[in-house]
Amino acid sequence: MEIVIASRNLHKIRELRRILKDQFPRLDILSLLDFPAYEPPEETGKTFEENVILKATHAATALHLLTLADDSGLIIPILDGAPGLFSARFAGKGASDAENRKKLLHEMEDVPDDQRTGYFECAIALADPDGLKKVVSGTCEGTILKKERGNKGFGYDPLFVKHDYSKTFAELEEAVKNRVSHRRKALDKILPYIDSLLHSPHLR
């Protein structure tokens, strides 16, 4: 069975593909990099769930394939929830990960240690050409550092330390991060549904 990851973000594709392949070795995993002519819809949702539903259903209809879409971001209560939905463009449209982290550090430079809490949230939707099949979400709580640490991961990983851990997401080995991340928590809720599709007699 084929499934499309509705993204062109190499880091995100790698993370999702690794987890899916570990669970379903025979699953044929594609991404939007395999469909260069496809134009994703504008992300106009007001929540992560609204955005993933839009991305998954649009791609599934246009590509005529089972599609998995993910949307995630960092939410910091002391900043009224920012960067939130704008995590990927916190420093402006087309901003790099480094630019987004720099702006976040600037915004939080006077925030005391006991108020530097935040959490990643990830929503994942699964759709086929007939429409939405499943939508789930997961979170991962932690602390925002004052300086970057580590060179693995992507996004805000060098600034985020999960509760009960001493290393940032950018210092953790990929296998460890993939067991405890917000994306993994969301995927764990949707994996049984993918498994049921793989074992459906209609797909044999």
N, CA, C and O atoms as a DFTB+ gen file, in Angstrom:
816 C
 N C O
     1  1       0.841      -1.195       0.000
     2  2       0.000       0.000       0.000
     3  2       0.877       1.247       0.000
     4  3       1.932       1.271       0.634
     5  1       0.439       2.281      -0.712
     6  2       1.161       3.539      -0.770
     7  2       0.520       4.568       0.151
     8  3      -0.698       4.597       0.327
     9  1       1.366       5.408       0.731
    10  2       0.886       6.527       1.534
    11  2       1.770       7.724       1.221
    12  3       2.980       7.576       1.049
    13  1       1.176       8.904       1.146
    14  2       1.906      10.125       0.844
    15  2       2.006      10.974       2.107
    16  3       0.999      11.241       2.763
    17  1       3.213      11.394       2.442
    18  2       3.407      12.378       3.504
    19  2       3.276      13.750       2.852
    20  3       4.074      14.107       1.985
    21  1       2.280      14.511       3.265
    22  2       1.969      15.788       2.605
    23  2       2.920      16.888       3.075
    24  3       2.517      17.834       3.751
    25  1       4.191      16.741       2.700
    26  2       5.209      17.708       3.100
    27  2       6.377      17.653       2.129
    28  3       6.621      16.636       1.481
    29  1       7.099      18.775       2.042
    30  2       8.362      18.826       1.314
    31  2       9.517      19.149       2.267
    32  3      10.643      19.394       1.835
    33  1       9.220      19.146       3.559
    34  2      10.238      19.405       4.582
    35  2      11.037      18.127       4.804
    36  3      10.512      17.143       5.326
    37  1      12.303      18.144       4.408
    38  2      13.125      16.932       4.459
    39  2      13.256      16.378       5.877
    40  3      13.228      15.163       6.069
    41  1      13.398      17.253       6.866
    42  2      13.529      16.803       8.254
    43  2      12.258      16.098       8.717
    44  3      12.311      15.034       9.334
    45  1      11.119      16.707       8.411
    46  2       9.839      16.135       8.824
    47  2       9.582      14.801       8.109
    48  3       9.136      13.833       8.723
    49  1       9.868      14.769       6.812
    50  2       9.668      13.535       6.040
    51  2      10.522      12.411       6.617
    52  3      10.050      11.286       6.782
    53  1      11.784      12.723       6.924
    54  2      12.700      11.718       7.468
    55  2      12.167      11.162       8.791
    56  3      12.182       9.952       9.013
    57  1      11.693      12.058       9.668
    58  2      11.222      11.633      10.976
    59  2       9.975      10.761      10.857
    60  3       9.881       9.710      11.491
    61  1       9.018      11.205      10.038
    62  2       7.783      10.441       9.861
    63  2       8.062       9.108       9.167
    64  3       7.523       8.072       9.556
    65  1       8.907       9.145       8.136
    66  2       9.206       7.906       7.391
    67  2       9.882       6.883       8.295
    68  3       9.566       5.695       8.228
    69  1      10.802       7.328       9.132
    70  2      11.512       6.400      10.016
    71  2      10.537       5.688      10.954
    72  3      10.615       4.472      11.126
    73  1       9.626       6.439      11.555
    74  2       8.673       5.848      12.493
    75  2       7.703       4.917      11.764
    76  3       7.410       3.824      12.247
    77  1       7.208       5.346      10.608
    78  2       6.263       4.516       9.848
    79  2       6.926       3.236       9.349
    80  3       6.315       2.168       9.387
    81  1       8.172       3.334       8.880
    82  2       8.874       2.156       8.365
    83  2       9.173       1.156       9.484
    84  3       9.142      -0.055       9.267
    85  1       9.461       1.670      10.675
    86  2       9.699       0.770      11.803
    87  2       8.460      -0.060      12.108
    88  3       8.559      -1.228      12.484
    89  1       7.301       0.549      11.943
    90  2       6.038      -0.134      12.232
    91  2       5.544      -0.963      11.051
    92  3       5.016      -2.060      11.230
    93  1       5.718      -0.430       9.843
    94  2       5.171      -1.069       8.643
    95  2       6.249      -1.153       7.549
    96  3       6.263      -0.331       6.633
    97  1       7.141      -2.132       7.641
    98  2       8.255      -2.230       6.689
    99  2       7.817      -2.334       5.229
   100  3       8.557      -1.934       4.330
   101  1       6.630      -2.864       4.991
   102  2       6.184      -3.073       3.606
   103  2       5.410      -1.871       3.048
   104  3       5.012      -1.879       1.883
   105  1       5.198      -0.853       3.864
   106  2       4.463       0.328       3.416
   107  2       5.328       1.153       2.464
   108  3       6.486       1.439       2.766
   109  1       4.775       1.530       1.329
   110  2       5.479       2.341       0.343
   111  2       5.210       3.812       0.665
   112  3       4.100       4.306       0.461
   113  1       6.231       4.506       1.168
   114  2       6.042       5.864       1.675
   115  2       6.569       6.891       0.679
   116  3       7.756       6.907       0.353
   117  1       5.673       7.741       0.205
   118  2       6.011       8.822      -0.715
   119  2       5.899      10.156       0.028
   120  3       5.472      10.202       1.181
   121  1       6.285      11.228      -0.642
   122  2       6.101      12.568      -0.089
   123  2       5.780      13.515      -1.239
   124  3       5.753      13.104      -2.399
   125  1       5.541      14.764      -0.920
   126  2       5.243      15.734      -1.980
   127  2       6.459      16.003      -2.863
   128  3       6.328      16.585      -3.940
   129  1       7.647      15.579      -2.411
   130  2       8.827      15.688      -3.268
   131  2       8.697      14.794      -4.497
   132  3       9.350      15.017      -5.516
   133  1       7.839      13.774      -4.384
   134  2       7.595      12.881      -5.523
   135  2       6.571      13.449      -6.496
   136  3       6.334      12.877      -7.559
   137  1       5.964      14.581      -6.130
   138  2       4.920      15.195      -6.966
   139  2       5.215      16.685      -7.109
   140  3       4.489      17.512      -6.557
   141  1       6.273      17.039      -7.845
   142  2       6.709      18.436      -7.936
   143  2       5.672      19.379      -8.537
   144  3       5.716      20.582      -8.280
   145  1       4.747      18.858      -9.328
   146  2       3.740      19.719      -9.948
   147  2       2.576      20.044      -9.008
   148  3       1.779      20.941      -9.283
   149  1       2.486      19.310      -7.902
   150  2       1.372      19.517      -6.971
   151  2       1.564      20.806      -6.169
   152  3       2.647      21.071      -5.647
   153  1       0.501      21.598      -6.081
   154  2       0.530      22.846      -5.320
   155  2      -0.309      22.688      -4.054
   156  3      -1.533      22.588      -4.148
   157  1       0.313      22.662      -2.872
   158  2      -0.450      22.525      -1.625
   159  2      -1.337      23.750      -1.397
   160  3      -1.054      24.833      -1.910
   161  1      -2.410      23.572      -0.625
   162  2      -3.286      24.704      -0.328
   163  2      -2.644      25.635       0.687
   164  3      -1.739      25.235       1.419
   165  1      -3.109      26.865       0.730
   166  2      -2.651      27.807       1.755
   167  2      -3.175      27.346       3.111
   168  3      -4.331      26.939       3.231
   169  1      -2.330      27.412       4.119
   170  2      -2.727      26.967       5.455
   171  2      -3.500      28.089       6.154
   172  3      -2.915      28.978       6.773
   173  1      -4.821      28.023       6.038
   174  2      -5.680      29.088       6.562
   175  2      -6.375      28.702       7.868
   176  3      -7.171      29.479       8.394
   177  1      -6.083      27.509       8.395
   178  2      -6.736      27.065       9.624
   179  2      -6.333      27.899      10.824
   180  3      -5.269      28.517      10.844
   181  1      -7.203      27.905      11.823
   182  2      -6.931      28.639      13.058
   183  2      -6.382      27.727      14.146
   184  3      -6.062      28.183      15.244
   185  1      -6.272      26.427      13.837
   186  2      -5.677      25.463      14.760
   187  2      -4.810      24.498      13.946
   188  3      -4.924      24.428      12.723
   189  1      -3.951      23.762      14.636
   190  2      -3.137      22.757      13.950
   191  2      -4.032      21.711      13.293
   192  3      -3.752      21.261      12.182
   193  1      -5.111      21.322      13.982
   194  2      -6.006      20.296      13.431
   195  2      -6.682      20.777      12.151
   196  3      -6.803      20.016      11.191
   197  1      -7.121      22.028      12.131
   198  2      -7.751      22.551      10.915
   199  2      -6.769      22.542       9.744
   200  3      -7.143      22.226       8.615
   201  1      -5.526      22.885      10.019
   202  2      -4.512      22.897       8.951
   203  2      -4.226      21.502       8.409
   204  3      -4.108      21.325       7.196
   205  1      -4.110      20.505       9.291
   206  2      -3.786      19.163       8.785
   207  2      -4.954      18.549       8.021
   208  3      -4.744      17.819       7.052
   209  1      -6.169      18.834       8.443
   210  2      -7.337      18.341       7.709
   211  2      -7.339      18.924       6.303
   212  3      -7.590      18.220       5.324
   213  1      -7.056      20.223       6.218
   214  2      -7.004      20.890       4.912
   215  2      -5.917      20.285       4.035
   216  3      -6.156      19.982       2.866
   217  1      -4.717      20.107       4.597
   218  2      -3.586      19.584       3.817
   219  2      -3.808      18.140       3.390
   220  3      -3.517      17.774       2.251
   221  1      -4.322      17.322       4.302
   222  2      -4.491      15.898       3.995
   223  2      -5.584      15.669       2.959
   224  3      -5.389      14.915       2.006
   225  1      -6.723      16.310       3.138
   226  2      -7.841      16.084       2.215
   227  2      -7.539      16.653       0.828
   228  3      -7.909      16.056      -0.184
   229  1      -6.874      17.794       0.782
   230  2      -6.538      18.408      -0.507
   231  2      -5.583      17.509      -1.298
   232  3      -5.808      17.240      -2.478
   233  1      -4.514      17.048      -0.637
   234  2      -3.536      16.207      -1.329
   235  2      -4.121      14.857      -1.712
   236  3      -3.861      14.359      -2.807
   237  1      -4.910      14.257      -0.822
   238  2      -5.504      12.951      -1.114
   239  2      -6.413      13.019      -2.340
   240  3      -6.417      12.111      -3.171
   241  1      -7.178      14.096      -2.444
   242  2      -8.075      14.268      -3.586
   243  2      -7.296      14.515      -4.871
   244  3      -7.603      13.933      -5.911
   245  1      -6.287      15.380      -4.795
   246  2      -5.525      15.742      -5.992
   247  2      -4.633      14.603      -6.482
   248  3      -4.460      14.421      -7.688
   249  1      -4.066      13.834      -5.543
   250  2      -3.107      12.786      -5.918
   251  2      -3.736      11.397      -5.985
   252  3      -3.103      10.444      -6.441
   253  1      -4.982      11.286      -5.529
   254  2      -5.719      10.011      -5.538
   255  2      -4.992       8.930      -4.744
   256  3      -4.911       7.776      -5.165
   257  1      -4.461       9.331      -3.578
   258  2      -3.730       8.407      -2.732
   259  2      -4.038       8.664      -1.259
   260  3      -4.438       9.763      -0.874
   261  1      -3.845       7.630      -0.448
   262  2      -3.926       7.797       0.994
   263  2      -2.850       8.799       1.410
   264  3      -1.694       8.685       1.004
   265  1      -3.238       9.769       2.211
   266  2      -2.324      10.867       2.549
   267  2      -2.295      11.123       4.049
   268  3      -3.326      11.110       4.721
   269  1      -1.080      11.355       4.558
   270  2      -0.893      11.718       5.959
   271  2      -0.295      13.120       6.010
   272  3       0.731      13.388       5.385
   273  1      -0.938      14.008       6.754
   274  2      -0.443      15.376       6.896
   275  2      -0.191      15.686       8.362
   276  3      -0.905      15.225       9.252
   277  1       0.838      16.475       8.583
   278  2       1.220      16.828       9.948
   279  2       1.409      18.342      10.031
   280  3       1.901      18.969       9.093
   281  1       1.013      18.913      11.157
   282  2       1.276      20.321      11.417
   283  2       1.644      20.429      12.886
   284  3       0.976      19.856      13.747
   285  1       2.695      21.157      13.162
   286  2       3.147      21.225      14.547
   287  2       3.776      22.574      14.834
   288  3       4.102      23.330      13.919
   289  1       3.942      22.869      16.118
   290  2       4.542      24.126      16.507
   291  2       4.854      24.157      17.986
   292  3       4.465      23.271      18.746
   293  1       5.559      25.188      18.371
   294  2       5.960      25.389      19.760
   295  2       5.056      26.430      20.391
   296  3       4.883      27.523      19.850
   297  1       4.483      26.092      21.526
   298  2       3.555      26.988      22.217
   299  2       4.156      27.371      23.568
   300  3       4.503      26.508      24.374
   301  1       4.273      28.678      23.801
   302  2       4.887      29.179      25.027
   303  2       3.886      30.074      25.760
   304  3       3.589      31.173      25.291
   305  1       3.365      29.622      26.897
   306  2       2.335      30.376      27.611
   307  2       2.723      31.817      27.938
   308  3       1.887      32.712      27.815
   309  1       3.973      32.065      28.354
   310  2       4.382      33.415      28.739
   311  2       4.354      34.374      27.549
   312  3       4.317      35.591      27.730
   313  1       4.373      33.821      26.328
   314  2       4.287      34.624      25.105
   315  2       2.881      34.561      24.500
   316  3       2.696      34.768      23.301
   317  1       1.903      34.273      25.350
   318  2       0.500      34.177      24.902
   319  2       0.314      33.119      23.812
   320  3      -0.523      33.275      22.923
   321  1       1.098      32.048      23.888
   322  2       0.943      30.952      22.938
   323  2       1.840      31.013      21.725
   324  3       1.880      30.063      20.943
   325  1       2.564      32.110      21.546
   326  2       3.496      32.209      20.407
   327  2       4.680      31.251      20.635
   328  3       4.969      30.879      21.772
   329  1       5.358      30.856      19.553
   330  2       5.094      31.117      18.127
   331  2       3.851      30.401      17.581
   332  3       3.267      30.859      16.599
   333  1       3.433      29.280      18.202
   334  2       2.189      28.615      17.833
   335  2       2.093      28.248      16.368
   336  3       3.005      27.642      15.805
   337  1       0.973      28.623      15.752
   338  2       0.743      28.303      14.346
   339  2       1.779      28.932      13.425
   340  3       1.963      28.491      12.291
   341  1       2.453      29.962      13.917
   342  2       3.433      30.668      13.089
   343  2       4.863      30.233      13.402
   344  3       5.809      30.964      13.107
   345  1       5.029      29.057      13.993
   346  2       6.356      28.586      14.402
   347  2       7.354      28.568      13.247
   348  3       8.515      28.938      13.425
   349  1       6.911      28.140      12.069
   350  2       7.826      28.016      10.929
   351  2       8.159      29.359      10.296
   352  3       9.109      29.461       9.521
   353  1       7.392      30.380      10.618
   354  2       7.625      31.710      10.041
   355  2       7.565      32.796      11.126
   356  3       7.102      33.910      10.882
   357  1       8.039      32.449      12.318
   358  2       7.999      33.361      13.458
   359  2       8.771      34.644      13.170
   360  3       8.349      35.728      13.573
   361  1       9.896      34.527      12.476
   362  2      10.723      35.699      12.152
   363  2      10.372      36.280      10.785
   364  3      11.093      37.133      10.268
   365  1       9.273      35.823      10.205
   366  2       8.843      36.326       8.907
   367  2       8.735      35.223       7.877
   368  3       9.328      34.156       8.036
   369  1       7.989      35.472       6.834
   370  2       7.807      34.488       5.775
   371  2       9.153      34.134       5.158
   372  3       9.930      35.015       4.792
   373  1       9.422      32.837       5.047
   374  2      10.674      32.379       4.474
   375  2      11.837      32.385       5.447
   376  3      12.978      32.148       5.052
   377  1      11.557      32.657       6.727
   378  2      12.626      32.699       7.728
   379  2      13.250      31.318       7.916
   380  3      12.574      30.297       7.794
   381  1      14.529      31.301       8.211
   382  2      15.229      30.045       8.477
   383  2      14.966      29.614       9.911
   384  3      14.493      30.399      10.733
   385  1      15.285      28.338      10.204
   386  2      15.156      27.861      11.581
   387  2      15.998      28.710      12.525
   388  3      15.555      29.052      13.622
   389  1      17.207      29.047      12.101
   390  2      18.106      29.842      12.942
   391  2      17.525      31.223      13.221
   392  3      17.640      31.730      14.337
   393  1      16.910      31.826      12.227
   394  2      16.294      33.151      12.410
   395  2      15.113      33.077      13.368
   396  3      14.919      33.970      14.192
   397  1      14.324      32.008      13.260
   398  2      13.190      31.841      14.173
   399  2      13.670      31.656      15.607
   400  3      13.095      32.226      16.534
   401  1      14.716      30.866      15.792
   402  2      15.255      30.654      17.138
   403  2      15.825      31.950      17.709
   404  3      15.651      32.243      18.892
   405  1      16.496      32.710      16.878
   406  2      17.069      33.986      17.327
   407  2      15.970      34.929      17.810
   408  3      16.123      35.586      18.840
   409  1      14.871      34.998      17.077
   410  2      13.767      35.869      17.495
   411  2      13.162      35.377      18.803
   412  3      12.836      36.176      19.680
   413  1      13.012      34.052      18.934
   414  2      12.445      33.506      20.157
   415  2      13.333      33.837      21.355
   416  3      12.833      34.239      22.406
   417  1      14.622      33.673      21.204
   418  2      15.546      34.002      22.297
   419  2      15.437      35.482      22.672
   420  3      15.486      35.832      23.851
   421  1      15.291      36.339      21.677
   422  2      15.134      37.778      21.938
   423  2      13.837      38.049      22.702
   424  3      13.824      38.824      23.658
   425  1      12.748      37.406      22.275
   426  2      11.451      37.615      22.919
   427  2      11.462      37.137      24.369
   428  3      10.716      37.646      25.205
   429  1      12.315      36.155      24.660
   430  2      12.317      35.554      25.996
   431  2      13.543      35.934      26.835
   432  3      13.787      35.329      27.879
   433  1      14.300      36.916      26.393
   434  2      15.561      37.214      27.077
   435  2      15.372      37.654      28.528
   436  3      16.271      37.456      29.346
   437  1      14.224      38.245      28.866
   438  2      13.986      38.700      30.238
   439  2      13.063      37.769      31.023
   440  3      12.668      38.087      32.145
   441  1      12.719      36.622      30.437
   442  2      11.808      35.681      31.100
   443  2      12.603      34.838      32.101
   444  3      13.585      34.199      31.723
   445  1      12.187      34.829      33.381
   446  2      12.921      34.039      34.384
   447  2      12.785      32.540      34.144
   448  3      11.871      32.083      33.459
   449  1      13.720      31.784      34.727
   450  2      13.781      30.340      34.500
   451  2      12.474      29.628      34.821
   452  3      12.074      28.715      34.099
   453  1      11.807      30.035      35.890
   454  2      10.608      29.311      36.310
   455  2       9.394      29.595      35.430
   456  3       8.333      29.005      35.631
   457  1       9.541      30.493      34.460
   458  2       8.434      30.782      33.538
   459  2       8.785      30.437      32.091
   460  3       8.073      30.833      31.168
   461  1       9.874      29.705      31.893
   462  2      10.325      29.379      30.541
   463  2       9.792      28.018      30.084
   464  3      10.477      27.274      29.382
   465  1       8.583      27.712      30.487
   466  2       7.960      26.453      30.081
   467  2       7.294      26.607      28.707
   468  3       6.894      27.702      28.314
   469  1       7.188      25.504      28.004
   470  2       6.528      25.506      26.712
   471  2       6.254      24.078      26.289
   472  3       6.698      23.135      26.944
   473  1       5.535      23.916      25.216
   474  2       5.272      22.566      24.724
   475  2       5.104      22.562      23.216
   476  3       4.580      23.500      22.614
   477  1       5.566      21.476      22.637
   478  2       5.314      21.223      21.226
   479  2       3.952      20.552      21.085
   480  3       3.589      19.686      21.881
   481  1       3.214      20.954      20.080
   482  2       1.953      20.279      19.750
   483  2       2.008      19.827      18.299
   484  3       2.474      20.559      17.426
   485  1       1.534      18.625      18.054
   486  2       1.498      18.077      16.699
   487  2       0.114      17.511      16.417
   488  3      -0.433      16.754      17.218
   489  1      -0.441      17.880      15.284
   490  2      -1.692      17.287      14.816
   491  2      -1.396      16.512      13.541
   492  3      -0.613      16.961      12.704
   493  1      -2.018      15.357      13.395
   494  2      -1.841      14.515      12.215
   495  2      -3.205      14.099      11.688
   496  3      -4.082      13.684      12.447
   497  1      -3.366      14.216      10.385
   498  2      -4.613      13.801       9.745
   499  2      -4.317      12.767       8.667
   500  3      -3.294      12.831       7.986
   501  1      -5.221      11.825       8.529
   502  2      -5.134      10.793       7.500
   503  2      -6.375      10.903       6.629
   504  3      -7.498      10.919       7.132
   505  1      -6.167      10.977       5.318
   506  2      -7.292      11.117       4.390
   507  2      -7.036      10.269       3.155
   508  3      -5.892       9.963       2.819
   509  1      -8.122       9.894       2.484
   510  2      -8.008       9.251       1.177
   511  2      -8.884      10.035       0.209
   512  3      -9.511      11.010       0.622
   513  1      -8.951       9.648      -1.063
   514  2      -9.724      10.438      -2.022
   515  2     -11.192      10.617      -1.655
   516  3     -11.854      11.512      -2.180
   517  1     -11.713       9.772      -0.753
   518  2     -13.115       9.906      -0.338
   519  2     -13.299      10.883       0.812
   520  3     -14.429      11.232       1.152
   521  1     -12.187      11.333       1.422
   522  2     -12.306      12.303       2.504
   523  2     -11.471      11.968       3.726
   524  3     -10.634      11.066       3.703
   525  1     -11.715      12.712       4.790
   526  2     -10.959      12.558       6.034
   527  2     -11.272      11.222       6.694
   528  3     -12.431      10.816       6.778
   529  1     -10.226      10.542       7.162
   530  2     -10.388       9.267       7.847
   531  2     -10.134       9.376       9.346
   532  3     -10.830       8.748      10.143
   533  1      -9.141      10.171       9.730
   534  2      -8.772      10.237      11.139
   535  2      -7.944      11.492      11.383
   536  3      -7.141      11.885      10.536
   537  1      -8.140      12.126      12.551
   538  2      -7.292      13.243      12.951
   539  2      -6.971      13.085      14.434
   540  3      -7.860      12.802      15.237
   541  1      -5.711      13.265      14.796
   542  2      -5.258      13.061      16.171
   543  2      -4.250      14.161      16.514
   544  3      -3.817      14.909      15.637
   545  1      -3.880      14.255      17.802
   546  2      -2.866      15.224      18.201
   547  2      -2.065      14.685      19.382
   548  3      -2.506      13.780      20.090
   549  1      -0.886      15.257      19.578
   550  2      -0.023      14.874      20.695
   551  2       0.785      16.075      21.145
   552  3       1.038      16.984      20.355
   553  1       1.191      16.089      22.403
   554  2       1.986      17.192      22.930
   555  2       3.211      16.664      23.664
   556  3       3.258      15.506      24.080
   557  1       4.194      17.531      23.812
   558  2       5.417      17.209      24.547
   559  2       5.834      18.459      25.317
   560  3       6.147      19.488      24.717
   561  1       5.836      18.367      26.656
   562  2       6.088      19.528      27.495
   563  2       7.561      19.621      27.880
   564  3       8.248      18.607      28.003
   565  1       8.038      20.857      28.068
   566  2       9.429      21.029      28.449
   567  2       9.774      22.458      28.811
   568  3       8.909      23.253      29.179
   569  1      11.062      22.770      28.700
   570  2      11.610      24.071      29.079
   571  2      12.380      24.675      27.906
   572  3      13.024      23.958      27.140
   573  1      12.306      26.000      27.775
   574  2      13.011      26.713      26.720
   575  2      14.312      27.281      27.292
   576  3      14.288      28.063      28.243
   577  1      15.436      26.888      26.713
   578  2      16.738      27.327      27.196
   579  2      17.044      28.771      26.778
   580  3      16.340      29.360      25.958
   581  1      18.115      29.324      27.365
   582  2      18.561      30.672      27.020
   583  2      19.644      30.654      25.947
   584  3      19.959      31.687      25.357
   585  1      20.213      29.471      25.696
   586  2      21.202      29.305      24.641
   587  2      20.967      27.982      23.925
   588  3      20.487      27.017      24.520
   589  1      21.308      27.947      22.652
   590  2      21.130      26.725      21.868
   591  2      22.146      25.662      22.274
   592  3      23.283      25.962      22.639
   593  1      21.693      24.398      22.196
   594  2      22.583      23.264      22.449
   595  2      22.251      22.140      21.478
   596  3      21.088      21.773      21.314
   597  1      23.281      21.599      20.836
   598  2      23.088      20.443      19.956
   599  2      22.976      20.827      18.497
   600  3      22.626      21.959      18.165
   601  1      23.276      19.874      17.627
   602  2      23.207      20.122      16.181
   603  2      22.391      19.075      15.440
   604  3      22.440      18.993      14.212
   605  1      21.637      18.271      16.193
   606  2      20.717      17.335      15.540
   607  2      19.335      18.007      15.477
   608  3      19.160      19.139      15.927
   609  1      18.371      17.291      14.913
   610  2      17.015      17.814      14.887
   611  2      16.857      19.005      13.957
   612  3      17.671      19.221      13.060
   613  1      15.794      19.776      14.184
   614  2      15.500      20.932      13.344
   615  2      14.549      21.853      14.094
   616  3      14.128      21.541      15.209
   617  1      14.214      22.972      13.495
   618  2      13.286      23.902      14.135
   619  2      13.826      24.430      15.460
   620  3      14.950      24.926      15.541
   621  1      12.995      24.311      16.495
   622  2      13.361      24.826      17.814
   623  2      14.037      23.770      18.693
   624  3      14.224      23.989      19.889
   625  1      14.400      22.639      18.112
   626  2      14.983      21.535      18.891
   627  2      16.188      21.948      19.748
   628  3      16.312      21.454      20.869
   629  1      17.089      22.836      19.272
   630  2      18.259      23.178      20.087
   631  2      17.927      23.974      21.353
   632  3      18.788      24.158      22.213
   633  1      16.687      24.444      21.468
   634  2      16.294      25.254      22.623
   635  2      15.352      24.518      23.574
   636  3      15.017      25.039      24.638
   637  1      14.924      23.317      23.201
   638  2      13.861      22.632      23.944
   639  2      14.386      21.416      24.696
   640  3      14.982      20.512      24.111
   641  1      14.151      21.414      26.005
   642  2      14.497      20.261      26.840
   643  2      13.205      19.683      27.408
   644  3      12.496      20.346      28.164
   645  1      12.914      18.458      27.039
   646  2      11.712      17.788      27.538
   647  2      11.813      17.590      29.049
   648  3      12.891      17.325      29.581
   649  1      10.668      17.722      29.733
   650  2      10.645      17.472      31.168
   651  2      11.221      16.088      31.470
   652  3      10.952      15.128      30.748
   653  1      12.011      15.991      32.536
   654  2      12.659      14.760      32.988
   655  2      13.838      14.353      32.108
   656  3      14.368      13.252      32.262
   657  1      14.253      15.215      31.196
   658  2      15.432      14.961      30.365
   659  2      16.454      16.067      30.607
   660  3      16.095      17.158      31.050
   661  1      17.713      15.794      30.321
   662  2      18.769      16.792      30.496
   663  2      19.308      17.304      29.162
   664  3      20.010      18.315      29.118
   665  1      18.978      16.604      28.076
   666  2      19.452      16.997      26.751
   667  2      18.342      17.666      25.952
   668  3      17.162      17.356      26.121
   669  1      18.743      18.598      25.068
   670  2      17.765      19.187      24.156
   671  2      17.371      18.163      23.093
   672  3      18.031      17.135      22.938
   673  1      16.304      18.447      22.372
   674  2      15.909      17.581      21.264
   675  2      16.997      17.526      20.194
   676  3      17.069      16.566      19.428
   677  1      17.848      18.560      20.142
   678  2      18.924      18.589      19.162
   679  2      20.165      17.847      19.640
   680  3      21.107      17.658      18.872
   681  1      20.173      17.425      20.908
   682  2      21.274      16.628      21.445
   683  2      20.915      15.147      21.532
   684  3      21.801      14.293      21.537
   685  1      19.630      14.844      21.601
   686  2      19.185      13.462      21.713
   687  2      19.467      12.695      20.426
   688  3      19.425      13.262      19.334
   689  1      19.752      11.408      20.562
   690  2      19.848      10.553      19.383
   691  2      18.468      10.483      18.720
   692  3      17.435      10.547      19.387
   693  1      18.482      10.352      17.401
   694  2      17.233      10.353      16.644
   695  2      16.255       9.297      17.161
   696  3      15.057       9.559      17.268
   697  1      16.758       8.115      17.477
   698  2      15.890       7.033      17.941
   699  2      15.204       7.387      19.257
   700  3      14.052       7.018      19.483
   701  1      15.922       8.108      20.126
   702  2      15.345       8.513      21.408
   703  2      14.265       9.565      21.192
   704  3      13.158       9.455      21.719
   705  1      14.602      10.585      20.410
   706  2      13.610      11.632      20.123
   707  2      12.356      11.032      19.490
   708  3      11.239      11.430      19.819
   709  1      12.543      10.080      18.587
   710  2      11.403       9.484      17.894
   711  2      10.521       8.628      18.815
   712  3       9.419       8.235      18.430
   713  1      11.002       8.343      20.021
   714  2      10.181       7.598      20.983
   715  2       9.375       8.521      21.885
   716  3       8.352       8.107      22.431
   717  1       9.818       9.768      22.052
   718  2       9.221      10.624      23.082
   719  2       8.633      11.924      22.547
   720  3       8.041      12.683      23.315
   721  1       8.777      12.198      21.270
   722  2       8.355      13.491      20.725
   723  2       6.840      13.628      20.611
   724  3       6.103      12.644      20.680
   725  1       6.401      14.849      20.436
   726  2       4.992      15.166      20.194
   727  2       4.498      14.485      18.918
   728  3       3.359      14.025      18.844
   729  1       5.377      14.430      17.917
   730  2       5.001      13.786      16.651
   731  2       4.778      12.290      16.860
   732  3       3.857      11.706      16.290
   733  1       5.636      11.672      17.690
   734  2       5.468      10.250      17.969
   735  2       4.180       9.995      18.752
   736  3       3.478       9.017      18.490
   737  1       3.869      10.865      19.705
   738  2       2.642      10.688      20.488
   739  2       1.408      10.763      19.597
   740  3       0.455      10.005      19.779
   741  1       1.431      11.677      18.635
   742  2       0.303      11.764      17.704
   743  2       0.262      10.546      16.790
   744  3      -0.804       9.973      16.564
   745  1       1.417      10.152      16.267
   746  2       1.468       8.996      15.372
   747  2       0.988       7.723      16.063
   748  3       0.306       6.901      15.451
   749  1       1.346       7.558      17.347
   750  2       0.927       6.364      18.077
   751  2      -0.586       6.211      18.098
   752  3      -1.103       5.098      18.192
   753  1      -1.296       7.338      18.010
   754  2      -2.761       7.288      18.030
   755  2      -3.340       6.928      16.665
   756  3      -4.478       6.468      16.567
   757  1      -2.547       7.141      15.607
   758  2      -3.065       6.884      14.260
   759  2      -2.515       5.599      13.652
   760  3      -3.059       5.094      12.670
   761  1      -1.423       5.061      14.238
   762  2      -0.826       3.828      13.713
   763  2      -1.812       2.656      13.683
   764  3      -1.828       1.912      12.702
   765  1      -2.646       2.459      14.734
   766  2      -3.597       1.343      14.669
   767  2      -4.569       1.465      13.496
   768  3      -4.988       0.459      12.922
   769  1      -4.923       2.697      13.144
   770  2      -5.849       2.887      12.026
   771  2      -5.161       2.534      10.707
   772  3      -5.769       1.907       9.839
   773  1      -3.882       2.939      10.553
   774  2      -3.133       2.566       9.354
   775  2      -2.984       1.056       9.278
   776  3      -3.097       0.464       8.205
   777  1      -2.727       0.437      10.429
   778  2      -2.594      -1.018      10.479
   779  2      -3.871      -1.710      10.006
   780  3      -3.809      -2.699       9.276
   781  1      -5.028      -1.193      10.420
   782  2      -6.303      -1.781      10.001
   783  2      -6.500      -1.634       8.495
   784  3      -7.080      -2.512       7.856
   785  1      -6.021      -0.529       7.925
   786  2      -6.125      -0.367       6.480
   787  2      -5.228      -1.356       5.744
   788  3      -5.603      -1.904       4.708
   789  1      -4.030      -1.574       6.300
   790  2      -3.093      -2.514       5.670
   791  2      -3.649      -3.941       5.650
   792  3      -3.345      -4.727       4.754
   793  1      -4.465      -4.256       6.652
   794  2      -5.006      -5.608       6.752
   795  2      -6.430      -5.720       6.214
   796  3      -7.079      -6.757       6.358
   797  1      -6.904      -4.652       5.599
   798  2      -8.241      -4.685       5.026
   799  2      -8.281      -5.594       3.805
   800  3      -7.421      -5.481       2.932
   801  1      -9.251      -6.486       3.724
   802  2      -9.327      -7.383       2.564
   803  2      -9.545      -6.640       1.259
   804  3      -9.242      -7.164       0.187
   805  1     -10.080      -5.396       1.343
   806  2     -10.333      -4.627       0.123
   807  2      -9.041      -4.132      -0.515
   808  3      -9.031      -3.738      -1.681
   809  1      -7.929      -4.152       0.267
   810  2      -6.666      -3.646      -0.258
   811  2      -5.713      -4.765      -0.643
   812  3      -4.576      -4.506      -1.038
   813  1      -6.169      -6.006      -0.532
   814  2      -5.301      -7.128      -0.869
   815  2      -5.454      -7.509      -2.344
   816  3      -4.797      -8.439      -2.813
